[in-house]
């Protein structure tokens, strides 16, 4: 049964890229392959693209956490 999900534009672009790289016919197939580890990739290096490190790590620590 098809379901609609909401994702932001950045996620959509990553999903389109993943679909093309895996050479599959649907986003569903791309998600299933990625989630089940069948993508054939040995590393996820570069998976997040050129997103700044600060943006990725922004909410990693709690407010009370010390540096």
N, C-alpha and C positions, 0 to 999 in steps of 0.2 A: 504494500500500500504506500503510495508516494506521500511524502511529508514535506512541508515547506519549513525552512529554517531561515533565520535572519543572521547575516554575517556582514562585517564591515567591508568597505571597498578593498582595503589592503588584503584581507583574507581571500576575497574573491580572486584577486590578481594572483596570489600564491597558488590557489586551487587550480586556476587555469594553466599556470606554468607546470604544476605537478601533473595535470591531466595530459599535457603535451609530452612531457618527459617520459611518462610511463606508457605513452601511446595506447591509451584506453579510450573507449567511446563515451563514457559518462563520468560525471563528477563522483557518482556513487562508487563506481569501480576504483577510481583513484583513491578515495577515502578508505575503502576496504583494503586495498593493497597496502597503503601506507600504514594503517592501523594494525594490520596483521603481520607486518614485517616482510611482505613479499615484494617490496619495491625494487629489490635488486641492488639498492645502494648500500654500501658498507659504512658510509658515514653521512651524517646530516650536516657536515661542515658547509656553511654558506646557505643553509636552508632558510634562515631568517633574512637573507639578503643583506643589504647595507644599512640595516637599522642601527642607529647609534647605541653603543653599549649602555649609556646612561638611561636610555628609554627602556631597555630590556631589564635592567637591574633596579629601576626606580622603586618598585614596591616589594622588593625582595626581602627587606628587613622590616621588622616591627618598629614602631616609633620609639619604644623603650630599649631597643637593641643598641649596644655600644659598638663603636667602630674600633 
